[in-house]
């Protein structure tokens, strides 16, 4: 995995959505600082203009363990659970 730069598009989008949810009322600048990236980079990730890198995801998961199930589901090839109707 050392050569992996970015996560698959669907996984990256799901992680970005979860991070945006976890951001809560924090500013984009505060969230970017926590993730170790710039505010514009976080904004691009949050809005889907860029995918989160594998390195940034590892830092994010260390701060927000809620991300691990998303990554693990992708690694073992399980489909994304559908929301309850």
Residue, then its C-alpha position, 0 to 999 in steps of 0.5 A: x500500500x505504500x504506492x497508494x496515493x488516493x482512495x477509490x472515488x466512492x470510498x473517498x467521497x464517503x470518508x469526506x462526508x463522514x469527516x464533514x459530519x464530524x467537523x460539526x461546528x468547527x471552522x474549515x481552518x480548524x478541521x484542516x489543521x486537525x487533519x494536517x492539510x491546508x484549509x483550501x485542500x480540506x474545502x476541496x475534499x469536502x466539496x468533492x473537487x479532490x479526493x483525500x489522499x491515503x496519507x491524509x486518511x491515515x491521519x484522519x483515522x487516527x483522530x476519528x476512529x469512526x472512519x475505520x469501518x468505511x476503510x475496512x469495508x472497502x479493503x475486504x470488499x463488502x458493499x456499502x450498507x444501505x440506509x434503513x428505509 
